[in-house]
């Protein structure tokens, strides 16, 4: 006597008559059949639970990363926007180039109002070692291309600044104005088409920079080296000094006044 009901015995007979397991395997005792039935029930329950879970909506933690909302800001905090981020990057330049890009030292140029394309070109030259500078060569390597582009846009949008209180030889400046038109005006015009307007910069900074071009220490502008070499051969050192006198003139003074 097995203690099984007629219904259970019928299930056992049907299992034995089926082709799932060979009849002569030696495993067709009552205990094996009961365990086999329990296994089928558990497997059915697992499959049913998996199907139900697939139909349920995803929890927040299971959402794709791009759909995860940004965490809320602390009370009183403000999310940084692109213009604000550009301003924060530009503040790192103020220590040498002055507040808002208006330099007060002879060794650093005014960068307010520089064309964005020129700003990016110079920073890349510093990064690649094509433009020699003790400080900027190290600083420029710390910025990404996206950060440099943001700073370039920030300074390009500022009004141009002029270095004041420079002693200017106005006779030399008038001569320098003619030399500028002859040798430099095609690129360094008032429209800032790819090259910066040089008038109003520190005369000491311009002198060192032009010497770097002449000596080949600055390799970013072969055209600059050729033009300056032509100028020095034709006009000598006096011609270079006259050009510097013209560039040192205050931007607030109309260029027409130099023609007197």
PyMOL commands that set and color helices and strands:
alter all, ss='L'
color gray80, all
select helices_A, chain A and resi 6-17+23-25+30-55+60-62+65-67+82-97+99-101+116-128+136-142+145-156+170-184+203-215+222-247+255-259
alter helices_A, ss='H'
color red, helices_A
deselect
rebuild
show_as cartoon
